[in-house]
Amino acid sequence: MSKKAAAKKPAKAAKAAKPAKSVAKASTTSSKSLLVENRVFKPDAGFVKKARINSMAQYKAMHVESLKNPDKFFGREAKELTWSKPFTKVLDWKCPNAKWFTGGKLNVSENCLDRHLNGPRKTKAALIWEGEPGEKRVYTYQQLHREVCRFANVLKRHKVKKGDRVIIYMPMIPEAAIAMLACTRIGAVHSVIFGGFSAESIKDRVLDSGASIIITADGGYRRGAVVPLKKNVDDALKAKDTPVKTVVVFKRTGQDIHIEEGRDVWWHRELEYVDAKCPAVALDSEADLFILYTSGSTGKPKGILHSTAGYLLHAQMTCKYVFDLRDDDVYWCTADIGWVTGHSYIVYGPLALGATCLMYEGAPNWPENDRFWKIIEEYAVTVFYTAPTAIRAFMKWGDEWLKKHDLSSLRLLGTVGEPINPEAWMWYHHKVGGGKCPIVDTWWQTETGGHMITPIPGAVPTKPGTATLPFFGVDVGIVDDLGNEVGTNEQGKLVIKKPWPSMLRGIWGDKKRYQETYWSDFKGWYFAGDGARRDKDGYIWIIGRIDDVLNVAGHRLGTAEVESALVSHPSVAEAAVVGRPDELKGQGVVCFVTVKEGIKTGRDLSEELKKHVRKVIGPVATPDEVRFAAALPKTRSGKIMRRLLKQIAAGETLKGDTTTLEDINVIAALSAASGED
Ligand code: PRX
């Protein structure tokens, strides 16, 4: 379908479920089925009728304005936030440093809570929570406000001030969101650590951020088991010279835990000492809001820094335009609060907009494979946002699990985290969305703070497998190494050519790395680390990471991080880690390992190394396979040839130039090697 046609007739797409064109066979490498995807799904007519943006022409006009006249566009949008002091300038840009809404002051928790208390939202459900064992809690905006104020006073009682860093290492319970909002209320900078990270990872983040306080729980539930969160914190704090003075522990599971006198305090006891009055501090637009650690191409995770006003605006705006959230929606994002998706789309975006947000603690297949569908039916969820890896798992478990439940409340579906294969998209569309719900495939990153490439659901026709077109203010380029735009359907590097409000403001404590990682490949442009192509309709197809970062079940993992965990084991001499295609997880982790003199390789060592990586980084990084080898393929200058290892890991015949290889025999040995050697 041409862009023109899309612009003319979006609202007439009454029979949205029918694809406009069929799939044609052609040459592309983007999906397993090697198809160029030509099916086009126009926005559902029922959806279009109520949508805030309901035509391609409207989307295009807004996008053009946002790029040509960002001051006007974002100045207008920003008026929807509640300011303690109005801003005087929209953007101050000296690459790579952006300042948005300078001169203004506001508070994030006030925008997410207080401002909803003066009308009917006061008694509306802000947060609906279900624990994995089945408990339920509902917080109205008024109740959530009260709990946030109380916990902010607990932080103050422990001398947490504006700018201080607070680590949050919690299960998916309302207290995680309460702790985050409490930090923002007093201007403290939170750093949430995903519960699947280990003691070592906590230690690294504590030391890097210089946090003086950790908020945690005794444990959390995951697939019926208890995750020993407090024990991990205790182990992390065995390290000498940590700056942590206080650990606040929420009682979730009631299991026995160690309490360190003088350091550890119980959440519920602390609340007894405080009242529920806590004014929100007016903060500069550019005040640090949070740090979130993510993997890069070195062994050391980066502390991505986000700031106040621009981030909040983008989170709110995307909830408004991409999810088109309304007061009567029940919105559910299945991400964990420990990832950026949980930050922007469980807490800040939906609450700023006054929405009702559902939060679930546990696994999708506990106690049975229909837990998600059961939740959707029970709470009549209307907007559902999940990851392709979860969709592929549901497909595998079979349609009978869905058939047991009424999913007719759904009106919009979303995905995030990795490219969605067209097969999974179609299944999601038909089986979950009943053929009537638009799907927003949202491309973005920890660094971008919010959606960057995504369909606007009432305006942009979708095609299975593409995130479609850029969001407002996002100027995308797909370029070759010299920065020239590549041709239609040619693969290039994805760059963003203009600053946007929720862009990262830096890497915590490392200005140089910030500049080098994101802004030095192409002068003045942000390089995202992803490859992409643009089709004839201008739709953007994300190919995936082109740096040494893996995407395992939607989670980012640096190959260098896993390698450094492996070489910290006494038996390992050298390690190289690559990804291989995986039907469920998108990518699996394959480790090529050489051992020290005299060490016996085999299944035992392979299992031990997998356990070792889990211990060092956390269960998120568990290798799928360890292959032992006498040597790794290297160039004559000593660089490991990852390209070859990737092909070996995927079981492919080797392609490309091997003449630079130092020892050609290594390849034959590696191809034959396995974890049982
Ligand atoms: O490779 C892209 C992939 O996830 C990376 C960002 O990972 P992270 O910072 O952990 O954030 C994940 C949640 C926003 C990107 O560089 N990615 C994310 N969304 C998509 C995607 N790849 C394709 N399509 C998407 N919709």
Boltz pocket constraint, residues with backbone or C-beta under 6 A from the ligand:
constraints:
  - pocket:
      binder: B
      contacts: [[A, 294], [A, 340], [A, 341], [A, 415], [A, 416], [A, 417], [A, 418], [A, 419], [A, 420], [A, 441], [A, 442], [A, 443], [A, 444], [A, 445], [A, 446], [A, 447], [A, 453], [A, 467], [A, 528], [A, 529], [A, 530], [A, 542], [A, 544], [A, 545], [A, 551], [A, 554], [A, 555], [A, 556]]
      max_distance: 6.0
